[in-house]
């Protein structure tokens, strides 16, 4: 116990120093954002994986005491036949078998003392700075980990590929992914030719409103379904959300405006009303005039749908092309 207390003190100091050194944030460089996750190599004992940042890690197969620190990837880990010792707070993307696991707290402030008490042999974290610092700390004590950046459907496919290699359940890759791919592609194939609606995706928390690029789960739906995001190009390659410019939205006059929310939905709506829709000229937008100002269910627009990707693509296709009947392949 004394050793664990000492380790915790070291971790607290490590996180504090790292935060001061980084100024509290970690800016992703364009060359990092341009790289993608991919399995590079596999042997009988190890999988070599390139993280989104470009960092290359060798991961021992068949870990037995795993902690998955993000619920969206926890769910995929269970899809791959894995188990976790604990999980982050929340109910979305938590498989039934993991509902009763010990809680580590909120995603951005995990209980590292509990994590040490559980004695994991492998960590699955996100590329959030807090998670990376925890991963690095455990790595110094001999515990490997992998950082996952999960934004899009393509990321989902890569993550499931990696996880089924680590668990040795490659049959689950075909069972879980191939039917999903077929159904998603069937929706994409039904998109009417010659139509490319322009979209703007607003992201609202209770404190601010930003605009999403195509490097988000909702932006990815739109791109794959043939829509044109007015914020496709940004000054920082790989950026997911950028500062709101009401003037730019008015200038581009998108056909559809989607709103995704994080937190209390009614408070998010109030924030959107305060920051945007209260403008005298908001009603002049084509999307507003045509009643195509749409709040999306956060279960598939902010959180990742995982098993339900085909249904999510169908829903988005129906929003984008309301005159087309989309049929989900059985």
C-alpha positions as a LaTeX table, in Angstrom:
\begin{tabular}{lrrr}
\hline
Residue & $x$ (\AA) & $y$ (\AA) & $z$ (\AA) \\
\hline
Unk1 & 0.00 & 0.00 & 0.00 \\
Unk2 & 2.87 & 2.35 & 0.85 \\
Unk3 & 4.30 & 1.76 & $-2.65$ \\
Unk4 & 0.93 & 2.61 & $-4.23$ \\
Unk5 & 0.71 & 5.83 & $-2.22$ \\
Unk6 & 4.19 & 6.77 & $-3.36$ \\
Unk7 & 3.29 & 6.00 & $-6.96$ \\
Unk8 & 0.16 & 8.13 & $-6.67$ \\
Unk9 & 2.18 & 11.07 & $-5.33$ \\
Unk10 & 4.61 & 10.71 & $-8.22$ \\
Unk11 & 1.69 & 10.63 & $-10.68$ \\
Unk12 & 0.13 & 13.77 & $-9.21$ \\
Unk13 & 3.44 & 15.61 & $-9.50$ \\
Unk14 & 3.97 & 14.25 & $-13.02$ \\
Unk15 & 0.56 & 15.48 & $-14.18$ \\
Unk16 & 1.07 & 18.86 & $-12.58$ \\
Unk17 & 4.47 & 19.38 & $-14.19$ \\
Unk18 & 3.16 & 18.19 & $-17.56$ \\
Unk19 & 0.25 & 20.63 & $-17.41$ \\
Unk20 & 2.55 & 23.53 & $-16.60$ \\
Unk21 & 4.97 & 22.53 & $-19.35$ \\
Unk22 & 2.16 & 22.27 & $-21.92$ \\
Unk23 & 0.36 & 25.41 & $-20.81$ \\
Unk24 & $-2.67$ & 23.29 & $-19.90$ \\
Unk25 & $-3.32$ & 22.11 & $-23.47$ \\
Unk26 & $-1.68$ & 20.09 & $-26.20$ \\
Unk27 & $-1.86$ & 21.58 & $-29.67$ \\
Unk28 & $-1.91$ & 18.93 & $-32.38$ \\
Unk29 & 0.57 & 19.75 & $-35.09$ \\
Unk30 & $-0.65$ & 19.45 & $-38.69$ \\
Unk31 & 1.84 & 16.68 & $-39.47$ \\
Unk32 & 0.49 & 14.67 & $-36.53$ \\
Unk33 & $-3.12$ & 15.22 & $-37.55$ \\
Unk34 & $-2.37$ & 13.99 & $-41.07$ \\
Unk35 & $-1.31$ & 10.52 & $-39.86$ \\
Unk36 & $-3.87$ & 7.79 & $-39.28$ \\
Unk37 & $-4.28$ & 4.78 & $-37.03$ \\
Unk38 & $-3.34$ & 1.47 & $-38.60$ \\
Unk39 & $-2.12$ & $-2.01$ & $-37.70$ \\
Unk40 & 1.42 & $-2.20$ & $-39.08$ \\
Unk41 & 2.48 & $-5.72$ & $-38.15$ \\
Unk42 & 1.42 & $-8.77$ & $-36.17$ \\
Unk43 & 3.36 & $-11.70$ & $-34.72$ \\
Unk44 & 2.26 & $-14.56$ & $-32.52$ \\
Unk45 & 2.73 & $-12.41$ & $-29.43$ \\
Unk46 & 2.58 & $-8.74$ & $-30.46$ \\
Unk47 & 0.61 & $-6.28$ & $-32.59$ \\
Unk48 & 2.45 & $-3.20$ & $-33.86$ \\
Unk49 & 0.10 & $-0.24$ & $-34.14$ \\
Unk50 & 0.48 & 3.33 & $-35.37$ \\
Unk51 & $-1.58$ & 5.71 & $-33.31$ \\
Unk52 & $-3.29$ & 8.71 & $-34.89$ \\
Unk53 & $-0.49$ & 10.95 & $-33.64$ \\
Unk54 & 2.05 & 8.86 & $-35.56$ \\
Unk55 & 3.42 & 7.22 & $-32.41$ \\
Unk56 & 4.15 & 3.53 & $-32.99$ \\
Unk57 & 3.52 & 1.06 & $-30.17$ \\
Unk58 & 4.10 & $-2.67$ & $-29.77$ \\
Unk59 & 1.18 & $-4.21$ & $-27.87$ \\
Unk60 & 1.38 & $-7.67$ & $-26.24$ \\
Unk61 & $-1.51$ & $-9.93$ & $-27.26$ \\
Unk62 & $-4.07$ & $-11.42$ & $-24.89$ \\
Unk63 & $-3.87$ & $-8.94$ & $-22.00$ \\
Unk64 & $-5.77$ & $-10.23$ & $-18.97$ \\
Unk65 & $-6.25$ & $-7.18$ & $-16.74$ \\
Unk66 & $-7.40$ & $-4.37$ & $-19.03$ \\
Unk67 & $-8.78$ & $-0.95$ & $-18.19$ \\
Unk68 & $-10.64$ & 0.76 & $-21.05$ \\
Unk69 & $-10.82$ & 4.43 & $-20.08$ \\
Unk70 & $-13.31$ & 5.70 & $-22.69$ \\
Unk71 & $-16.77$ & 4.17 & $-22.98$ \\
Unk72 & $-16.97$ & 4.35 & $-26.77$ \\
Unk73 & $-13.85$ & 2.19 & $-27.02$ \\
Unk74 & $-14.89$ & 0.10 & $-24.00$ \\
Unk75 & $-17.89$ & $-0.98$ & $-26.06$ \\
Unk76 & $-15.70$ & $-1.98$ & $-29.01$ \\
Unk77 & $-13.35$ & $-3.85$ & $-26.66$ \\
Unk78 & $-16.33$ & $-5.93$ & $-25.51$ \\
Unk79 & $-17.41$ & $-6.42$ & $-29.13$ \\
Unk80 & $-13.96$ & $-7.95$ & $-29.66$ \\
Unk81 & $-14.47$ & $-10.37$ & $-26.77$ \\
Unk82 & $-12.50$ & $-8.40$ & $-24.20$ \\
Unk83 & $-13.29$ & $-7.45$ & $-20.60$ \\
Unk84 & $-12.40$ & $-4.39$ & $-18.53$ \\
Unk85 & $-11.63$ & $-3.99$ & $-14.82$ \\
Unk86 & $-13.33$ & $-0.59$ & $-14.60$ \\
Unk87 & $-14.87$ & 2.14 & $-16.73$ \\
Unk88 & $-15.55$ & 5.86 & $-16.90$ \\
Unk89 & $-18.84$ & 7.38 & $-15.70$ \\
Unk90 & $-21.78$ & 7.41 & $-18.08$ \\
Unk91 & $-24.34$ & 5.07 & $-19.60$ \\
Unk92 & $-23.98$ & 5.55 & $-23.37$ \\
Unk93 & $-21.76$ & 2.96 & $-25.09$ \\
Unk94 & $-21.62$ & 0.81 & $-21.96$ \\
Unk95 & $-22.31$ & $-2.85$ & $-22.77$ \\
Unk96 & $-24.63$ & $-4.67$ & $-20.37$ \\
Unk97 & $-21.80$ & $-6.86$ & $-19.07$ \\
Unk98 & $-19.83$ & $-3.75$ & $-18.07$ \\
Unk99 & $-22.66$ & $-1.83$ & $-16.37$ \\
Unk100 & $-21.63$ & $-2.90$ & $-12.87$ \\
Unk101 & $-17.90$ & $-2.24$ & $-13.20$ \\
Unk102 & $-16.14$ & 0.06 & $-10.71$ \\
Unk103 & $-16.37$ & 3.68 & $-11.87$ \\
Unk104 & $-13.22$ & 5.70 & $-12.48$ \\
Unk105 & $-15.00$ & 9.06 & $-12.52$ \\
Unk106 & $-15.43$ & 11.51 & $-15.35$ \\
Unk107 & $-13.56$ & 10.97 & $-18.61$ \\
Unk108 & $-11.27$ & 13.97 & $-18.11$ \\
Unk109 & $-10.47$ & 13.31 & $-14.44$ \\
Unk110 & $-10.03$ & 9.59 & $-13.90$ \\
Unk111 & $-9.37$ & 8.08 & $-10.47$ \\
Unk112 & $-5.77$ & 7.03 & $-10.95$ \\
Unk113 & $-5.46$ & 5.66 & $-7.42$ \\
Unk114 & $-8.24$ & 3.17 & $-8.13$ \\
Unk115 & $-6.59$ & 2.31 & $-11.43$ \\
Unk116 & $-3.36$ & 1.44 & $-9.60$ \\
Unk117 & $-5.21$ & $-0.64$ & $-7.02$ \\
Unk118 & $-6.74$ & $-2.71$ & $-9.84$ \\
Unk119 & $-3.22$ & $-3.54$ & $-11.12$ \\
Unk120 & $-3.92$ & $-3.51$ & $-14.88$ \\
Unk121 & $-1.61$ & $-5.12$ & $-17.40$ \\
Unk122 & $-2.89$ & $-3.00$ & $-20.32$ \\
Unk123 & $-4.56$ & 0.41 & $-20.71$ \\
Unk124 & $-6.79$ & 1.65 & $-23.51$ \\
Unk125 & $-6.86$ & 5.45 & $-23.36$ \\
Unk126 & $-7.81$ & 8.31 & $-25.66$ \\
Unk127 & $-5.50$ & 10.96 & $-27.10$ \\
Unk128 & $-6.78$ & 13.38 & $-24.48$ \\
Unk129 & $-3.75$ & 14.94 & $-22.73$ \\
Unk130 & $-4.84$ & 13.67 & $-19.30$ \\
Unk131 & $-5.11$ & 10.12 & $-20.66$ \\
Unk132 & $-1.74$ & 10.31 & $-22.39$ \\
Unk133 & $-0.07$ & 11.37 & $-19.17$ \\
Unk134 & $-1.67$ & 8.47 & $-17.29$ \\
Unk135 & $-0.60$ & 6.05 & $-20.04$ \\
Unk136 & 2.98 & 7.34 & $-19.90$ \\
Unk137 & 3.06 & 7.04 & $-16.11$ \\
Unk138 & 1.89 & 3.42 & $-16.14$ \\
Unk139 & 4.29 & 2.64 & $-19.00$ \\
Unk140 & 7.17 & 3.75 & $-16.75$ \\
Unk141 & 6.05 & 1.02 & $-14.33$ \\
Unk142 & 5.98 & $-1.58$ & $-17.14$ \\
Unk143 & 2.27 & $-1.43$ & $-18.03$ \\
Unk144 & 1.72 & $-0.99$ & $-21.80$ \\
Unk145 & $-1.10$ & 1.04 & $-23.27$ \\
Unk146 & $-2.54$ & 2.32 & $-26.52$ \\
Unk147 & $-4.02$ & 5.74 & $-27.29$ \\
Unk148 & $-7.11$ & 5.72 & $-29.50$ \\
Unk149 & $-8.46$ & 8.73 & $-31.40$ \\
Unk150 & $-12.01$ & 7.85 & $-32.35$ \\
Unk151 & $-13.94$ & 10.29 & $-34.54$ \\
Unk152 & $-15.27$ & 8.48 & $-37.60$ \\
Unk153 & $-16.68$ & 5.24 & $-38.95$ \\
Unk154 & $-13.31$ & 4.46 & $-40.51$ \\
Unk155 & $-11.75$ & 4.78 & $-37.05$ \\
Unk156 & $-14.31$ & 2.28 & $-35.74$ \\
Unk157 & $-13.20$ & $-0.24$ & $-38.35$ \\
Unk158 & $-9.52$ & 0.19 & $-37.46$ \\
Unk159 & $-10.18$ & $-0.06$ & $-33.72$ \\
Unk160 & $-12.22$ & $-3.26$ & $-34.08$ \\
Unk161 & $-9.47$ & $-4.68$ & $-36.30$ \\
Unk162 & $-6.84$ & $-3.93$ & $-33.64$ \\
Unk163 & $-8.90$ & $-5.18$ & $-30.71$ \\
Unk164 & $-9.83$ & $-8.51$ & $-32.29$ \\
Unk165 & $-6.15$ & $-9.11$ & $-33.03$ \\
Unk166 & $-5.28$ & $-8.40$ & $-29.40$ \\
Unk167 & $-8.00$ & $-10.68$ & $-28.01$ \\
Unk168 & $-7.39$ & $-13.39$ & $-30.62$ \\
Unk169 & $-11.06$ & $-13.32$ & $-31.66$ \\
Unk170 & $-10.64$ & $-12.55$ & $-35.34$ \\
Unk171 & $-13.93$ & $-14.27$ & $-36.13$ \\
Unk172 & $-15.68$ & $-11.42$ & $-34.29$ \\
Unk173 & $-14.16$ & $-8.91$ & $-36.72$ \\
Unk174 & $-16.04$ & $-10.57$ & $-39.57$ \\
Unk175 & $-19.16$ & $-11.16$ & $-37.49$ \\
Unk176 & $-19.43$ & $-7.58$ & $-36.19$ \\
Unk177 & $-17.90$ & $-5.50$ & $-38.97$ \\
Unk178 & $-18.74$ & $-7.09$ & $-42.31$ \\
Unk179 & $-22.55$ & $-6.92$ & $-41.92$ \\
Unk180 & $-22.21$ & $-3.32$ & $-40.71$ \\
Unk181 & $-20.05$ & $-2.37$ & $-43.71$ \\
Unk182 & $-22.52$ & $-3.96$ & $-46.11$ \\
Unk183 & $-25.48$ & $-2.11$ & $-44.60$ \\
Unk184 & $-23.69$ & 1.24 & $-44.44$ \\
Unk185 & $-22.60$ & 0.89 & $-48.06$ \\
Unk186 & $-26.16$ & 0.04 & $-49.09$ \\
Unk187 & $-27.35$ & 3.36 & $-47.62$ \\
Unk188 & $-24.53$ & 5.24 & $-49.37$ \\
Unk189 & $-25.44$ & 3.55 & $-52.66$ \\
Unk190 & $-29.04$ & 4.83 & $-52.35$ \\
Unk191 & $-27.99$ & 8.49 & $-52.22$ \\
Unk192 & $-29.52$ & 10.23 & $-55.25$ \\
Unk193 & $-27.05$ & 11.21 & $-57.94$ \\
Unk194 & $-26.48$ & 14.85 & $-58.76$ \\
Unk195 & $-27.48$ & 16.12 & $-55.31$ \\
Unk196 & $-24.95$ & 17.57 & $-52.88$ \\
Unk197 & $-26.67$ & 19.58 & $-50.13$ \\
Unk198 & $-24.49$ & 22.02 & $-48.23$ \\
Unk199 & $-24.45$ & 21.61 & $-44.46$ \\
Unk200 & $-23.28$ & 23.42 & $-41.37$ \\
Unk201 & $-22.88$ & 21.41 & $-38.16$ \\
Unk202 & $-23.09$ & 23.37 & $-34.93$ \\
Unk203 & $-21.75$ & 21.86 & $-31.71$ \\
Unk204 & $-23.24$ & 23.29 & $-28.54$ \\
Unk205 & $-22.23$ & 22.80 & $-24.94$ \\
Unk206 & $-23.88$ & 24.74 & $-22.16$ \\
Unk207 & $-21.05$ & 27.30 & $-22.35$ \\
Unk208 & $-20.29$ & 27.84 & $-26.04$ \\
Unk209 & $-21.16$ & 27.05 & $-29.64$ \\
Unk210 & $-18.59$ & 25.92 & $-32.20$ \\
Unk211 & $-18.74$ & 24.48 & $-35.71$ \\
Unk212 & $-17.82$ & 20.90 & $-36.59$ \\
Unk213 & $-15.62$ & 19.94 & $-39.52$ \\
Unk214 & $-15.88$ & 16.69 & $-41.44$ \\
Unk215 & $-13.41$ & 15.14 & $-38.96$ \\
Unk216 & $-16.23$ & 14.35 & $-36.51$ \\
Unk217 & $-18.76$ & 11.56 & $-36.34$ \\
Unk218 & $-21.52$ & 13.79 & $-37.79$ \\
Unk219 & $-19.20$ & 15.44 & $-40.30$ \\
Unk220 & $-18.14$ & 11.99 & $-41.46$ \\
Unk221 & $-21.74$ & 10.90 & $-42.05$ \\
Unk222 & $-22.31$ & 13.97 & $-44.18$ \\
Unk223 & $-19.11$ & 13.51 & $-46.20$ \\
Unk224 & $-19.80$ & 9.83 & $-46.90$ \\
Unk225 & $-23.39$ & 10.63 & $-47.87$ \\
Unk226 & $-22.39$ & 13.21 & $-50.45$ \\
Unk227 & $-23.09$ & 16.43 & $-48.56$ \\
Unk228 & $-20.75$ & 19.42 & $-48.62$ \\
Unk229 & $-19.65$ & 20.76 & $-45.23$ \\
Unk230 & $-19.14$ & 24.52 & $-45.43$ \\
Unk231 & $-16.36$ & 24.12 & $-42.83$ \\
Unk232 & $-14.48$ & 21.38 & $-44.64$ \\
Unk233 & $-11.28$ & 23.41 & $-44.84$ \\
Unk234 & $-9.67$ & 24.76 & $-41.67$ \\
Unk235 & $-6.37$ & 26.38 & $-40.79$ \\
Unk236 & $-5.42$ & 23.36 & $-38.65$ \\
Unk237 & $-5.45$ & 20.07 & $-40.50$ \\
Unk238 & $-7.36$ & 17.40 & $-38.61$ \\
Unk239 & $-9.29$ & 19.91 & $-36.49$ \\
Unk240 & $-12.68$ & 18.65 & $-35.32$ \\
Unk241 & $-14.29$ & 21.88 & $-34.09$ \\
Unk242 & $-13.50$ & 25.47 & $-34.95$ \\
Unk243 & $-14.61$ & 28.89 & $-33.73$ \\
Unk244 & $-18.05$ & 30.00 & $-34.79$ \\
Unk245 & $-18.36$ & 32.70 & $-37.42$ \\
Unk246 & $-21.99$ & 33.71 & $-37.86$ \\
Unk247 & $-21.00$ & 35.96 & $-40.75$ \\
Unk248 & $-19.42$ & 33.02 & $-42.60$ \\
Unk249 & $-22.51$ & 30.86 & $-42.09$ \\
Unk250 & $-24.72$ & 33.64 & $-43.42$ \\
Unk251 & $-22.41$ & 34.11 & $-46.40$ \\
Unk252 & $-22.39$ & 30.39 & $-47.26$ \\
Unk253 & $-26.15$ & 30.00 & $-46.60$ \\
Unk254 & $-26.16$ & 26.18 & $-46.15$ \\
Unk255 & $-29.12$ & 24.04 & $-47.18$ \\
Unk256 & $-29.19$ & 22.27 & $-43.80$ \\
Unk257 & $-27.98$ & 23.17 & $-40.32$ \\
Unk258 & $-27.47$ & 20.35 & $-37.85$ \\
Unk259 & $-26.96$ & 20.91 & $-34.13$ \\
Unk260 & $-25.17$ & 18.42 & $-31.88$ \\
Unk261 & $-25.24$ & 18.89 & $-28.12$ \\
Unk262 & $-23.03$ & 17.91 & $-25.18$ \\
Unk263 & $-24.59$ & 18.17 & $-21.74$ \\
Unk264 & $-28.09$ & 19.24 & $-20.76$ \\
Unk265 & $-29.97$ & 19.54 & $-24.06$ \\
Unk266 & $-32.30$ & 22.34 & $-22.94$ \\
Unk267 & $-29.37$ & 24.40 & $-21.67$ \\
Unk268 & $-27.56$ & 23.76 & $-24.96$ \\
Unk269 & $-30.62$ & 24.98 & $-26.84$ \\
Unk270 & $-30.63$ & 28.11 & $-24.70$ \\
Unk271 & $-26.97$ & 28.68 & $-25.57$ \\
Unk272 & $-27.71$ & 28.32 & $-29.30$ \\
Unk273 & $-30.61$ & 30.75 & $-28.97$ \\
Unk274 & $-28.43$ & 33.26 & $-27.13$ \\
Unk275 & $-25.39$ & 33.03 & $-29.40$ \\
Unk276 & $-27.00$ & 32.46 & $-32.81$ \\
Unk277 & $-30.71$ & 32.26 & $-33.41$ \\
Unk278 & $-31.45$ & 35.54 & $-31.63$ \\
Unk279 & $-29.73$ & 37.35 & $-34.52$ \\
Unk280 & $-32.15$ & 39.51 & $-36.53$ \\
Unk281 & $-30.88$ & 38.05 & $-39.80$ \\
Unk282 & $-30.95$ & 34.38 & $-38.74$ \\
Unk283 & $-34.39$ & 33.94 & $-40.22$ \\
Unk284 & $-33.03$ & 34.86 & $-43.67$ \\
Unk285 & $-31.05$ & 31.62 & $-43.92$ \\
Unk286 & $-32.33$ & 29.06 & $-46.42$ \\
Unk287 & $-32.09$ & 26.23 & $-43.88$ \\
Unk288 & $-34.20$ & 28.15 & $-41.38$ \\
Unk289 & $-36.80$ & 29.18 & $-43.95$ \\
Unk290 & $-37.14$ & 25.55 & $-45.11$ \\
Unk291 & $-37.35$ & 24.11 & $-41.57$ \\
Unk292 & $-34.05$ & 22.29 & $-42.00$ \\
Unk293 & $-32.52$ & 23.48 & $-38.75$ \\
Unk294 & $-32.25$ & 20.11 & $-37.01$ \\
Unk295 & $-31.19$ & 19.06 & $-33.53$ \\
Unk296 & $-29.61$ & 15.59 & $-33.67$ \\
Unk297 & $-29.84$ & 12.85 & $-31.07$ \\
Unk298 & $-26.51$ & 12.88 & $-29.22$ \\
Unk299 & $-26.47$ & 9.05 & $-29.03$ \\
Unk300 & $-25.22$ & 8.95 & $-32.63$ \\
Unk301 & $-24.09$ & 12.52 & $-33.37$ \\
Unk302 & $-21.67$ & 13.11 & $-30.48$ \\
Unk303 & $-21.32$ & 9.64 & $-29.02$ \\
Unk304 & $-20.38$ & 6.81 & $-31.31$ \\
Unk305 & $-23.11$ & 4.36 & $-32.39$ \\
Unk306 & $-20.75$ & 1.39 & $-32.85$ \\
Unk307 & $-23.14$ & $-1.53$ & $-33.52$ \\
Unk308 & $-25.81$ & 0.94 & $-34.66$ \\
Unk309 & $-23.78$ & 2.68 & $-37.38$ \\
Unk310 & $-26.09$ & 1.43 & $-40.18$ \\
Unk311 & $-29.16$ & 2.92 & $-38.46$ \\
Unk312 & $-27.27$ & 6.18 & $-37.84$ \\
Unk313 & $-26.28$ & 6.47 & $-41.51$ \\
Unk314 & $-29.90$ & 5.81 & $-42.52$ \\
Unk315 & $-31.18$ & 8.53 & $-40.19$ \\
Unk316 & $-28.66$ & 11.05 & $-41.51$ \\
Unk317 & $-29.41$ & 10.12 & $-45.12$ \\
Unk318 & $-33.12$ & 10.76 & $-44.50$ \\
Unk319 & $-32.32$ & 14.21 & $-43.07$ \\
Unk320 & $-30.07$ & 15.05 & $-46.01$ \\
Unk321 & $-32.37$ & 13.70 & $-48.74$ \\
Unk322 & $-35.96$ & 13.87 & $-47.41$ \\
Unk323 & $-37.46$ & 13.07 & $-50.81$ \\
Unk324 & $-35.66$ & 9.71 & $-51.01$ \\
Unk325 & $-36.81$ & 6.54 & $-49.27$ \\
Unk326 & $-33.82$ & 4.74 & $-47.77$ \\
Unk327 & $-34.10$ & 1.02 & $-47.07$ \\
Unk328 & $-31.74$ & $-0.62$ & $-44.59$ \\
Unk329 & $-30.53$ & $-3.95$ & $-45.91$ \\
Unk330 & $-31.31$ & $-6.89$ & $-43.64$ \\
\hline
\end{tabular}
